[in-house]
């Protein structure tokens, strides 16, 4: 087992709103990773006294704990329980029905000696590499199917489309959103390595077209997770005026990459 985790804020004067963890239980052959990308609220109220990093730390911490402590509970249920726990921690002080209540994209992967399970909600990505080197991208593509998708990212889309039918779904206060996630299970033997990325890092593929998902996976394994984020920052700096890549609304975004070789 080898893992690497890199998370860089988009702006060093602002807190990183991504969350990432890797859990490797001491017994057995299991493990898990969790990656969240907190949605930056637009100016104006959120109904919540807390910050986005407060929310992602609560949700990510609960999700990590429940994913490994309840190995027989499906990931959708673990996410639902983690959302309930997070909501309970501030329901008495905050209006959780507010459309801009803190929310996040979610990637979870959990492996045992026999299986690898995954869950993806909104626009973070999970890449799975098989033994023969084939890379499969697990994506929740609801967001990219929205009108004006070239201008869309989960962090920026109008809140009127968020968590609505015909819109897209992020993990906010309602535990039932977990059933909207893209989920699956594979034999552990069919996965050699995996990489989870927030959309600040998937820009390497999706905005700057440096390569496809297979190229991205190879880059992370060979050059390292930090090198991928550094390359994205270079590309962003070279295009700081955003003339070429009009789809990018923030020059830099929080970028997280977690790599695990099973
Ligand atoms: Zn709150």
Boltz pocket constraint, residues with backbone or C-beta under 6 A from the ligand:
constraints:
  - pocket:
      binder: B
      contacts: [[A, 47], [A, 48], [A, 49], [A, 50], [A, 90], [A, 93], [A, 94]]
      max_distance: 6.0
